[in-house]
Structure formats: C-alpha cells, structure tokens
Amino acid sequence: MGKLEVSLSGSYKFVMCLVGLCTFGLGAVVMWLSARSWPRVLDAEGITLRSGRRMAWDDLTDVRKVTVVDPNRGRRVTGRLDLVFGRKKARVVPQSLRQGPEVMAFLTDALGQQVSTG
C-alpha cells in the first residue's frame, strides 16, 4: 500500500465556480470550506485532509455511511463515507474526487473491510 494523492474532480470545481457566480462568491466559499474535511493524501499510516490535518489509522473509531436524501422526493441525492477519529471526522465523497474509485479501493485495503458510501 503506497501513497495516494487526491484531487477534486473537474465537475466539482465547475459546480463550485458556477455556484460562486450565482451567489457572488459565497457559495464557492462554503463549498471550499466543506471540502477541507476531505482527503488530500492517503498512505499506510493515515490520512491527511485538505485542511492539512493529519490523522492516523490507529485512531480510527468508526466508519459511517451517510446518505443525503431529497426531502421533497424522498430519493437519494448523494452519499459519502465519514471516517471518525475520536471527535474529528474525515469525509470521503468519491463522486467529487478525481480519484474516487482509487480512494475507495485504498480505504478497503487500509481498513481491512469493504467500504461504500451511503
């Protein structure tokens, strides 16, 4: 298990720019701030978030699937995986990461169990 550097997908960046234009920049700032809890680097020892915070696999306390549902239609909109390290969380949103499938495969190997989003 080597090192995996993770970047935001082109579609996420496009949506961030579009939302930023429609909201005079405020929406883009909110999206950027939420992405700070997403992975930047995964390696054998742990995970480094986009904010720069480093967390070790040994400190992982829970793995949670999260499903976001449209309240009007009751349909799934998106899903993510929350990695809980005590009181801190790392959020993995594979569809918004350029290396989404590779991240999920890496996490399956690192955690020793099959992982998926909600």
N, C-alpha and C positions, 0 to 999 in steps of 0.2 A: 504494500500500500504506500504509494508515493504522496506527492503533494498536488492538490488540485486548486488552481486559481480560478475564481468565479467572477463573472462579469454580468452586468444587467443585459437583458435582451434588447435588441433593436426596437421591438414593438413596445416594450415598457418605456424606453426613452422617448419614442414617438408620442405615446399617450401622455407622458409627463409634459412634454413640450406643448401639446395640444391643450391639455388641461391648464397649463400655465398661461397660455394665450387667452383662454376664455375666462380666467379668474384673476387677471392682472398679476400673475406670478404666484399668488397664494397657494393654489392647488399644486403647483410644481414643488413648492417648498414642503408642503405636507407630504407629498409622495416621496420626496428625497429623505425627509426625516424618518418616515416609516421604513424605508429601505436600509437605514443604518443598523437595524437589528437582523439583517440578512447576512449570509456568509460571504466573505471575501476570499478566505483561504481555508481549505480543509487539509489536514495532514494526520499522521499516525498519532500525534499527541493530543490534538484537539481542533478547535475551530476558532478562526479569527473573524470577527464581524466587520462589516463595512465601517463601523464607528471606530475600529481599532482595538476594541475589547477582545481579549483572548480568554478562552475557556477550555479546560482540559476534559477529555472524555471521562476520566476518572471521577469528575464532579457531576456528571450527568445523573439526574434523579428521576426524570420522567420523559416519555416521548408521547406527544398528544397529536392526534389527527384533528384538524379543525375544518369544518365545512361552513362556507358562507352561503346563506340561502336568501333568495329574493323574497322579502316579506310579502309582497303583493301576489306573486305567482306560486310561491312555495317550492320553487325549483332551485337546484344547486347552481350557484354563480361561479364559485371557485373554491379551491381547497388549499390548505397549507399544512405543514408539519411544524409543530412547536417542539423544540428541544429545550427542556427545562434543566437548568443548572442551579439548583437551590432557589434563590429568589430572582435569578436572571433567566432570560429567555433568548433563544436564537430562533428566528422564524425562517422557514425554508418554503419558498413559493416557486416551485420548479418551472411553471409556465412563464415566469417573469425573469428567469435566469437563462443566459445563453447556453450554459452547460447543464441545464435542468436534469436530463436523464443521467448524465455522468454523476451529478451530485447525489441523486437518489441511489445509484449503484454504490457510490463511495460510502454513503451512510449505512447501507445494508451490510457492507463488509465491515465497517468500523464498529457497528453496534452488534453485529452477530445475529441480526434478526431482519426479516423482511420489513421494509418501511414503505408507507404510501401516504398520500395526502388524504384529507377528509373529503 
